[in-house]
Amino acid sequence: MSSKISLNKQLEAFKEGVILDSEGRAGDPGCFNFYDWFCKDSSLENRAKRLFSAVRKFVKLHPEIDTSSVYV
């Protein structure tokens, strides 16, 4: 069984410049925590950075979300 890490841990790592997947692995070449059928694999890192930035803003606007118990 694989273990999942919380959104909080993913956001903390992102703040340090590391993109973690839902299982806590960093530096998965070509994935960056998600797949997109409509863009080149070489574009995924930048898309992941934009996505994590948007998630950080969303979480800040919604403090009722407990990021330590949310898994993505």
C-alpha positions as CSV (number, residue, x, y, z in Angstrom):
1,M,0.0,0.0,0.0
2,S,1.4,3.4,-0.9
3,S,1.3,6.3,1.5
4,K,0.0,9.7,0.6
5,I,1.2,13.0,1.8
6,S,-1.0,15.9,2.7
7,L,-1.6,19.0,0.6
8,N,0.1,21.0,3.4
9,K,3.4,19.0,2.9
10,Q,3.2,19.4,-0.9
11,L,2.7,23.2,-0.5
12,E,5.6,23.4,2.0
13,A,7.9,21.6,-0.4
14,F,6.7,23.9,-3.3
15,K,7.7,26.9,-1.2
16,E,11.2,25.4,-1.1
17,G,11.2,24.9,-4.8
18,V,10.4,21.2,-4.8
19,I,7.4,19.7,-6.6
20,L,6.2,16.5,-4.7
21,D,3.7,14.1,-6.1
22,S,0.9,12.7,-3.9
23,E,3.2,9.9,-2.6
24,G,6.0,12.3,-1.6
25,R,8.3,11.6,-4.5
26,A,10.3,14.6,-5.9
27,G,11.8,15.1,-9.3
28,D,9.7,12.6,-11.2
29,P,11.0,13.5,-14.7
30,G,8.2,14.3,-17.1
31,C,5.3,14.1,-14.6
32,F,5.5,17.0,-12.1
33,N,2.5,15.6,-10.2
34,F,0.0,15.6,-13.1
35,Y,-0.3,14.6,-16.7
36,D,-1.8,16.8,-19.4
37,W,-2.8,15.3,-22.7
38,F,-3.0,18.7,-24.4
39,C,0.6,20.0,-23.8
40,K,4.1,18.8,-24.4
41,D,5.8,16.9,-21.6
42,S,8.5,19.6,-21.6
43,S,5.8,22.1,-20.5
44,L,4.5,20.2,-17.5
45,E,7.0,21.6,-15.0
46,N,5.9,25.2,-15.7
47,R,2.2,24.2,-15.6
48,A,2.8,22.5,-12.3
49,K,4.4,25.6,-10.9
50,R,1.4,27.7,-12.0
51,L,-1.0,25.2,-10.6
52,F,0.7,25.1,-7.2
53,S,0.8,28.9,-7.1
54,A,-3.0,28.9,-7.8
55,V,-3.6,26.3,-5.1
56,R,-1.6,28.3,-2.6
57,K,-3.7,31.4,-3.3
58,F,-7.0,29.4,-3.1
59,V,-6.0,27.8,0.2
60,K,-5.1,31.3,1.6
61,L,-8.5,32.6,0.6
62,H,-10.3,29.6,2.2
63,P,-8.8,29.1,5.6
64,E,-11.6,26.6,6.4
65,I,-9.7,24.0,4.3
66,D,-7.6,21.8,6.6
67,T,-4.6,21.2,4.3
68,S,-3.1,18.8,6.8
69,S,-6.0,16.4,6.2
70,V,-6.5,17.0,2.5
71,Y,-4.7,14.6,0.0
72,V,-4.4,15.2,-3.7
